[in-house]
Amino acid sequence: MKKDLIIKYFITAIILLASLYCNAQTPTDSLPGDPGGLYIYTTQNLAFGAISHGNTGGTVIVGSDGSRSVTGDVVALNLGVQYFNATFDIEAPPGSIVSILNGPDATLTGSNGGTMTLHIGSSYPATPFSTVVAPPSRTQVSVGGTLTIGNNASTPPGTYTGTFYITFNHE
């Protein structure tokens, strides 16, 4: 009887010690990223700066190179409000071919009413392009846009905000 009790304690001790080294599945959030995956990081939002417009409206164009130009009855103002292109950092294996598909035109809504239309422009580097740096290094992509501004009644002064969509395809 004593011998049976010692064997039971011995088996219990072995099971307890063995369970210390047994683990369930590793949670997926602790796994490294897909080594062949594409990761996009927004580093700078698209902004058109301060402008003024007359009765007929026009456009403000921010190029993928960060330049700004205006057409029509629009005047670019230098009031300390910055303008810049949208900038994304792309992390992908070297030699990955990435193409950019611009979404539909976006409607920007004003803080005092009114709307403007945003058309996403070209990118630098031009699409499609090939990544040349290995992660964790990233390839920087700049995207410009054209803002169409209506007359004073349809686009009163104020701050205009909205969301645009871009799809990055990885081959």
Wavefront OBJ file of the C-alpha trace (Angstrom):
o trace
v 0.000 0.000 0.000
v 2.847 2.334 0.811
v 4.464 1.381 -2.467
v 1.253 2.235 -4.417
v 1.043 5.623 -2.694
v 4.679 6.451 -3.544
v 4.068 5.511 -7.200
v 0.962 7.752 -7.340
v 2.949 10.715 -5.892
v 5.796 10.024 -8.302
v 3.458 9.950 -11.330
v 1.677 13.111 -10.119
v 5.016 14.896 -9.709
v 6.099 13.910 -13.248
v 2.809 15.161 -14.720
v 3.108 18.459 -12.835
v 6.702 18.990 -13.959
v 5.876 18.089 -17.555
v 2.994 20.552 -17.627
v 5.377 23.401 -16.816
v 6.947 22.948 -20.257
v 3.727 22.519 -22.225
v 2.330 25.587 -23.965
v -0.826 26.211 -25.883
v -0.754 27.857 -29.311
v 1.231 31.066 -29.500
v -1.060 34.085 -29.831
v -1.020 35.434 -33.400
v -0.275 38.998 -32.284
v 3.117 37.876 -30.990
v 4.167 36.272 -34.276
v 6.461 38.167 -36.636
v 4.874 39.816 -39.671
v 4.502 38.093 -43.003
v 8.018 38.206 -44.492
v 6.553 38.588 -47.978
v 3.868 41.059 -46.940
v 3.254 44.668 -47.855
v 2.919 47.217 -45.060
v 1.787 50.822 -45.607
v 2.465 53.635 -43.128
v 0.951 57.110 -43.563
v 3.635 59.651 -42.671
v 2.049 62.865 -43.987
v -1.503 63.820 -44.932
v -2.380 65.771 -48.079
v -2.922 69.499 -47.405
v -3.579 72.427 -49.758
v -2.723 75.339 -47.445
v -4.564 78.641 -47.222
v -6.340 79.944 -50.314
v -8.860 82.564 -51.331
v -11.247 82.485 -54.258
v -13.521 84.861 -56.094
v -16.867 84.428 -57.764
v -15.938 81.704 -60.254
v -13.666 79.326 -58.303
v -10.904 77.188 -59.781
v -8.418 74.565 -58.650
v -5.491 74.114 -56.305
v -2.995 71.474 -57.366
v -0.426 69.957 -55.024
v 1.976 67.809 -57.017
v 3.611 64.603 -55.887
v 6.817 66.683 -55.690
v 5.212 68.981 -53.080
v 4.710 71.968 -55.408
v 1.484 74.022 -55.344
v -0.234 75.851 -58.183
v -3.651 77.435 -58.685
v -5.983 78.024 -61.630
v -9.055 80.156 -62.241
v -10.161 82.670 -59.662
v -8.124 81.093 -56.823
v -5.259 82.837 -55.019
v -2.694 80.902 -52.975
v -2.109 82.649 -49.635
v 1.048 82.447 -47.541
v -0.446 82.772 -44.078
v 1.696 80.141 -42.354
v -0.743 77.353 -43.216
v 1.396 74.700 -44.861
v 0.616 72.684 -47.953
v 2.145 69.310 -48.751
v 1.610 66.080 -50.634
v 0.486 62.862 -48.981
v 3.431 60.645 -48.066
v 3.369 56.915 -47.393
v 6.170 54.562 -46.373
v 6.039 51.136 -48.041
v 7.660 48.152 -46.373
v 8.000 45.144 -48.673
v 10.671 42.669 -49.727
v 13.172 44.047 -52.265
v 12.045 43.537 -55.838
v 8.335 43.673 -54.958
v 6.259 45.337 -57.650
v 3.790 47.808 -56.166
v 1.037 49.509 -58.148
v -1.272 52.224 -56.883
v -4.963 52.434 -57.706
v -6.570 55.771 -56.853
v -10.058 55.648 -55.440
v -12.975 57.790 -56.610
v -12.986 61.553 -56.204
v -13.597 62.565 -52.592
v -15.994 65.226 -51.345
v -14.556 67.547 -48.700
v -17.022 69.147 -46.302
v -16.545 72.674 -44.963
v -16.794 73.819 -41.370
v -19.190 76.589 -42.526
v -21.090 74.443 -45.020
v -20.196 73.891 -48.634
v -18.190 71.213 -50.384
v -15.126 70.824 -52.575
v -14.024 67.901 -54.730
v -10.640 66.225 -54.339
v -9.143 64.249 -57.216
v -6.105 62.139 -56.280
v -3.183 62.781 -58.597
v -0.066 60.956 -59.639
v 2.527 59.383 -57.386
v 6.284 59.533 -57.059
v 7.711 57.096 -57.844
v 5.278 56.597 -60.710
v 3.110 53.500 -60.486
v 3.989 50.663 -60.882
v 7.363 50.685 -59.170
v 9.723 48.151 -57.645
v 10.949 48.314 -54.057
v 14.725 48.242 -53.687
v 15.302 48.281 -49.918
v 14.910 45.403 -47.486
v 12.744 45.719 -44.361
v 12.916 47.347 -41.905
v 13.906 50.056 -44.424
v 11.000 51.564 -46.331
v 10.298 53.044 -49.753
v 8.737 56.510 -49.592
v 5.818 57.242 -51.932
v 4.396 60.744 -52.432
v 0.921 61.410 -53.850
v -0.529 64.724 -55.003
v -4.051 65.892 -55.700
v -6.283 68.494 -57.299
v -8.864 70.389 -55.270
v -11.775 71.809 -57.293
v -13.294 74.880 -55.695
v -16.681 76.274 -56.671
v -18.038 79.797 -56.397
v -18.481 81.742 -53.141
v -21.975 80.342 -52.555
v -21.017 76.672 -52.934
v -17.685 76.886 -51.080
v -17.801 79.504 -48.313
v -14.600 80.190 -46.333
v -13.743 77.646 -43.645
v -11.789 74.476 -42.982
v -12.532 71.597 -45.347
v -11.873 67.972 -44.430
v -12.536 64.570 -45.941
v -11.161 61.123 -46.668
v -9.723 59.701 -49.851
v -8.861 56.118 -50.697
v -5.800 54.629 -52.363
v -5.180 50.925 -52.936
v -1.637 49.577 -52.949
v -1.334 46.307 -54.902
v 1.632 44.030 -54.217
v 2.852 41.542 -56.805
l 1 2 3 4 5 6 7 8 9 10 11 12 13 14 15 16 17 18 19 20 21 22 23 24 25 26 27 28 29 30 31 32 33 34 35 36 37 38 39 40 41 42 43 44 45 46 47 48 49 50 51 52 53 54 55 56 57 58 59 60 61 62 63 64 65 66 67 68 69 70 71 72 73 74 75 76 77 78 79 80 81 82 83 84 85 86 87 88 89 90 91 92 93 94 95 96 97 98 99 100 101 102 103 104 105 106 107 108 109 110 111 112 113 114 115 116 117 118 119 120 121 122 123 124 125 126 127 128 129 130 131 132 133 134 135 136 137 138 139 140 141 142 143 144 145 146 147 148 149 150 151 152 153 154 155 156 157 158 159 160 161 162 163 164 165 166 167 168 169 170 171
